[in-house]
């Protein structure tokens, strides 16, 4: 009887220890704000003929910027164009990935250009940035207007 009682107590103790290991707070690791995050700010945006050339300042973890995108829409009265007072609804996007031609990051300045815009048409645009860490949220600049 004593042997079975001791065995039972030992098994209950082992079960309690193992159950205690399974308890606790579980969540996906998050990026450290100081070490892994970056922000974007438009420094310059200029229309040159049918191209839009933008310079974006990247602050914080510059090396974490993996993909940058220029989201844009034509503004006018024609079908498929946005209106001046309407909310920004990007109708086209151009992606640039680190290592790809067109992704020009020098220090803390990212230079991007998209071509093939309609001459004489105003465009609204915004630049977004995606981190190499999949769980990080996208970063966006404000929306800007590019006049022809």
C-alpha positions as CSV (number, residue, x, y, z in Angstrom):
1,X,0.0,0.0,0.0
2,X,2.8,2.4,0.9
3,X,4.6,1.6,-2.3
4,X,1.5,2.4,-4.5
5,X,0.9,5.6,-2.5
6,X,4.5,6.7,-3.0
7,X,4.2,5.9,-6.7
8,X,1.0,7.9,-7.0
9,X,2.4,10.9,-5.2
10,X,5.5,10.8,-7.4
11,X,3.4,10.6,-10.6
12,X,1.2,13.5,-9.4
13,X,4.3,15.5,-8.6
14,X,5.8,14.8,-12.1
15,X,2.4,15.7,-13.7
16,X,2.3,19.0,-11.8
17,X,5.9,19.9,-12.9
18,X,5.1,19.0,-16.6
19,X,1.8,20.9,-16.5
20,X,3.6,24.0,-15.0
21,X,6.0,24.0,-18.0
22,X,3.0,24.2,-20.4
23,X,1.5,27.2,-18.7
24,X,2.5,30.8,-19.4
25,X,2.0,33.5,-21.8
26,X,2.5,32.5,-25.4
27,X,2.6,34.9,-28.3
28,X,4.5,35.6,-31.5
29,X,7.7,37.5,-31.0
30,X,7.4,41.2,-31.9
31,X,9.9,43.5,-33.4
32,X,11.7,45.8,-31.0
33,X,10.7,49.4,-31.8
34,X,14.2,50.7,-31.6
35,X,16.0,47.9,-33.4
36,X,13.6,46.7,-36.1
37,X,11.3,49.5,-37.1
38,X,11.7,52.2,-39.8
39,X,9.6,55.1,-40.9
40,X,9.2,56.8,-44.3
41,X,9.0,60.5,-45.1
42,X,8.8,62.0,-48.6
43,X,11.7,64.4,-49.2
44,X,11.0,65.3,-52.8
45,X,8.6,64.2,-55.6
46,X,8.9,65.6,-59.1
47,X,7.3,65.0,-62.5
48,X,9.8,64.8,-65.3
49,X,8.1,64.3,-68.6
50,X,6.1,61.0,-68.2
51,X,8.0,59.9,-65.0
52,X,7.6,60.5,-61.3
53,X,10.8,60.6,-59.4
54,X,10.6,60.5,-55.6
55,X,13.1,60.7,-52.8
56,X,12.0,59.2,-49.5
57,X,13.8,59.6,-46.2
58,X,14.1,56.3,-44.2
59,X,14.7,56.6,-40.5
60,X,15.2,53.9,-37.9
61,X,16.2,50.4,-39.0
62,X,17.0,51.3,-42.6
63,X,18.4,47.9,-43.4
64,X,15.1,46.3,-42.6
65,X,13.4,47.9,-45.6
66,X,12.8,45.0,-48.0
67,X,10.2,46.4,-50.5
68,X,9.0,49.9,-51.4
69,X,5.9,50.6,-53.4
70,X,4.6,53.7,-55.1
71,X,0.8,53.7,-55.1
72,X,-0.7,56.2,-57.5
73,X,-3.8,57.4,-59.3
74,X,-4.6,59.8,-62.0
75,X,-6.8,62.8,-61.1
76,X,-9.4,64.0,-63.5
77,X,-12.8,63.7,-65.0
78,X,-12.3,60.7,-67.1
79,X,-13.3,57.1,-66.3
80,X,-10.8,55.3,-64.0
81,X,-9.5,58.6,-62.5
82,X,-10.0,59.9,-59.1
83,X,-11.3,63.4,-58.2
84,X,-9.5,66.1,-56.3
85,X,-11.8,66.0,-53.3
86,X,-12.3,62.3,-53.2
87,X,-10.4,59.9,-50.8
88,X,-7.2,58.5,-52.2
89,X,-7.8,55.2,-54.0
90,X,-4.6,54.0,-55.7
91,X,-5.4,52.5,-59.0
92,X,-1.9,51.4,-59.9
93,X,1.2,50.4,-58.0
94,X,4.9,49.9,-58.8
95,X,6.9,47.6,-56.5
96,X,10.6,47.8,-55.9
97,X,12.4,45.1,-54.0
98,X,15.9,45.3,-52.4
99,X,18.5,44.1,-54.8
100,X,16.2,44.9,-57.8
101,X,17.0,47.5,-60.4
102,X,15.2,50.7,-59.4
103,X,15.5,50.2,-55.6
104,X,18.2,52.8,-55.0
105,X,18.9,53.1,-51.3
106,X,21.9,55.3,-50.5
107,X,22.4,55.8,-46.8
108,X,19.0,56.9,-45.5
109,X,17.6,58.2,-48.8
110,X,15.6,55.9,-51.1
111,X,15.2,57.0,-54.7
112,X,12.4,55.5,-56.8
113,X,11.0,56.4,-60.2
114,X,8.0,55.3,-62.2
115,X,7.5,56.1,-65.9
116,X,4.6,55.8,-68.3
117,X,2.4,58.4,-66.8
118,X,0.0,60.3,-69.0
119,X,1.4,63.7,-70.0
120,X,-0.7,66.7,-68.8
121,X,-2.5,64.6,-66.1
122,X,-2.1,65.2,-62.3
123,X,-1.4,62.2,-60.1
124,X,-1.8,61.6,-56.4
125,X,0.7,59.2,-54.9
126,X,1.9,57.6,-51.7
127,X,5.0,55.5,-50.9
128,X,4.8,52.4,-48.7
129,X,7.5,50.3,-47.2
130,X,7.5,46.6,-46.2
131,X,10.0,45.2,-43.7
132,X,11.9,42.0,-44.2
133,X,10.3,40.8,-40.9
134,X,6.9,39.4,-42.0
135,X,5.0,40.3,-38.9
136,X,5.9,44.0,-39.1
137,X,3.2,46.4,-40.3
138,X,3.5,48.4,-43.5
139,X,4.8,51.9,-43.3
140,X,3.3,54.7,-45.4
141,X,4.0,58.3,-46.3
142,X,1.3,60.9,-46.6
143,X,-0.5,61.3,-49.9
144,X,1.0,63.9,-52.3
145,X,0.0,65.5,-55.6
146,X,2.3,65.4,-58.6
147,X,1.5,68.1,-61.2
148,X,2.5,67.6,-64.8
